[in-house]
Amino acid sequence: MYFYECFKKNRTQLNQTEEEILNYLINEKTQVEKWTIRDVAKQFYTVPNTIVRMCQKLGFKGYTQFKEELKKTLEAEETILNMTDLDEKVIKTKQLLNKEVLEEIISKIHDADNILFFAVGLSRFPAEELSERLKILGKKSQTFIDPHLMKHNAKQMGRKDVGIAISLSGSENSNVFAATNRANIAGAKTISLTGFSSNALSKITDYQLYAYSTEIKIEGIDASDRFGLHYLVNKLFNDYLKKYQVSD
């Protein structure tokens, strides 16, 4: 999808205000068609030119083309017949994949002396899955139950190590963000697997992958699925096997 390609290639050019606007429009994409550029500007107490600049930085001619391409993604999703919720998540996650970034990540994992996974809560399960499978290949990898231990080990990393942060929200106010930041300061390469949003975690990592998910909260507790994240870790592992021809 052209819209997703523009997002992947150009989102790093946006400033904080533009990222907030983009994130809002993506989250409310079913409503965007109804909104004029002045409607959007008014919601953020800014001027229409700000919205135009954001669209142009992303690779669109302006707000009109931005809306048209976003609408096309919605129409394409609606034309897929007999699609289950899980099918939809895989398709959308695949659309977000950047092959060049994926290849870079696989190379960094292969060359790493140590691989540390930063993940908590339900996101720890895809992290453990990839970590254990990498151990089978002889890689030194580790996950953590204690967030304090996770942050402590991140601080001890070196330039030949890789930190893989997995967080659906990518929140700045999290132990995963703190550990990743410490790994960056230590000189390690960092990789983030997050939900599809302009989140804080993805901004501080060297490489980013995005998964599509549906937010679910039960009595304030996060119960969102990590299906897209599981897809990404399996994609990483399978492509690793293909690239380095690992066999029995």
Secondary structure, DSSP 8 states (H G I E B T S, - for coil): -HHHHHHHHHGGG--HHHHHHHHHHHHTHHHHTT--HHHHHHHTT--HHHHHHHHHHHT-SSHHHHHHHHHHHHHHHHTSTT--HHHHHHHHHHHT--HHHHHHHHHHHHH-S-EEEE--GGGHHHHHHHHHHHHHTT--EE--SSHHHHHHHHHT--TT-EEEEEESS--SSSHHHHHHHHHHHHT-EEEEEEESS--HHHHHSSEEEEE-----EETTEE----HHHHHHHHHHHHHHHHHHT---
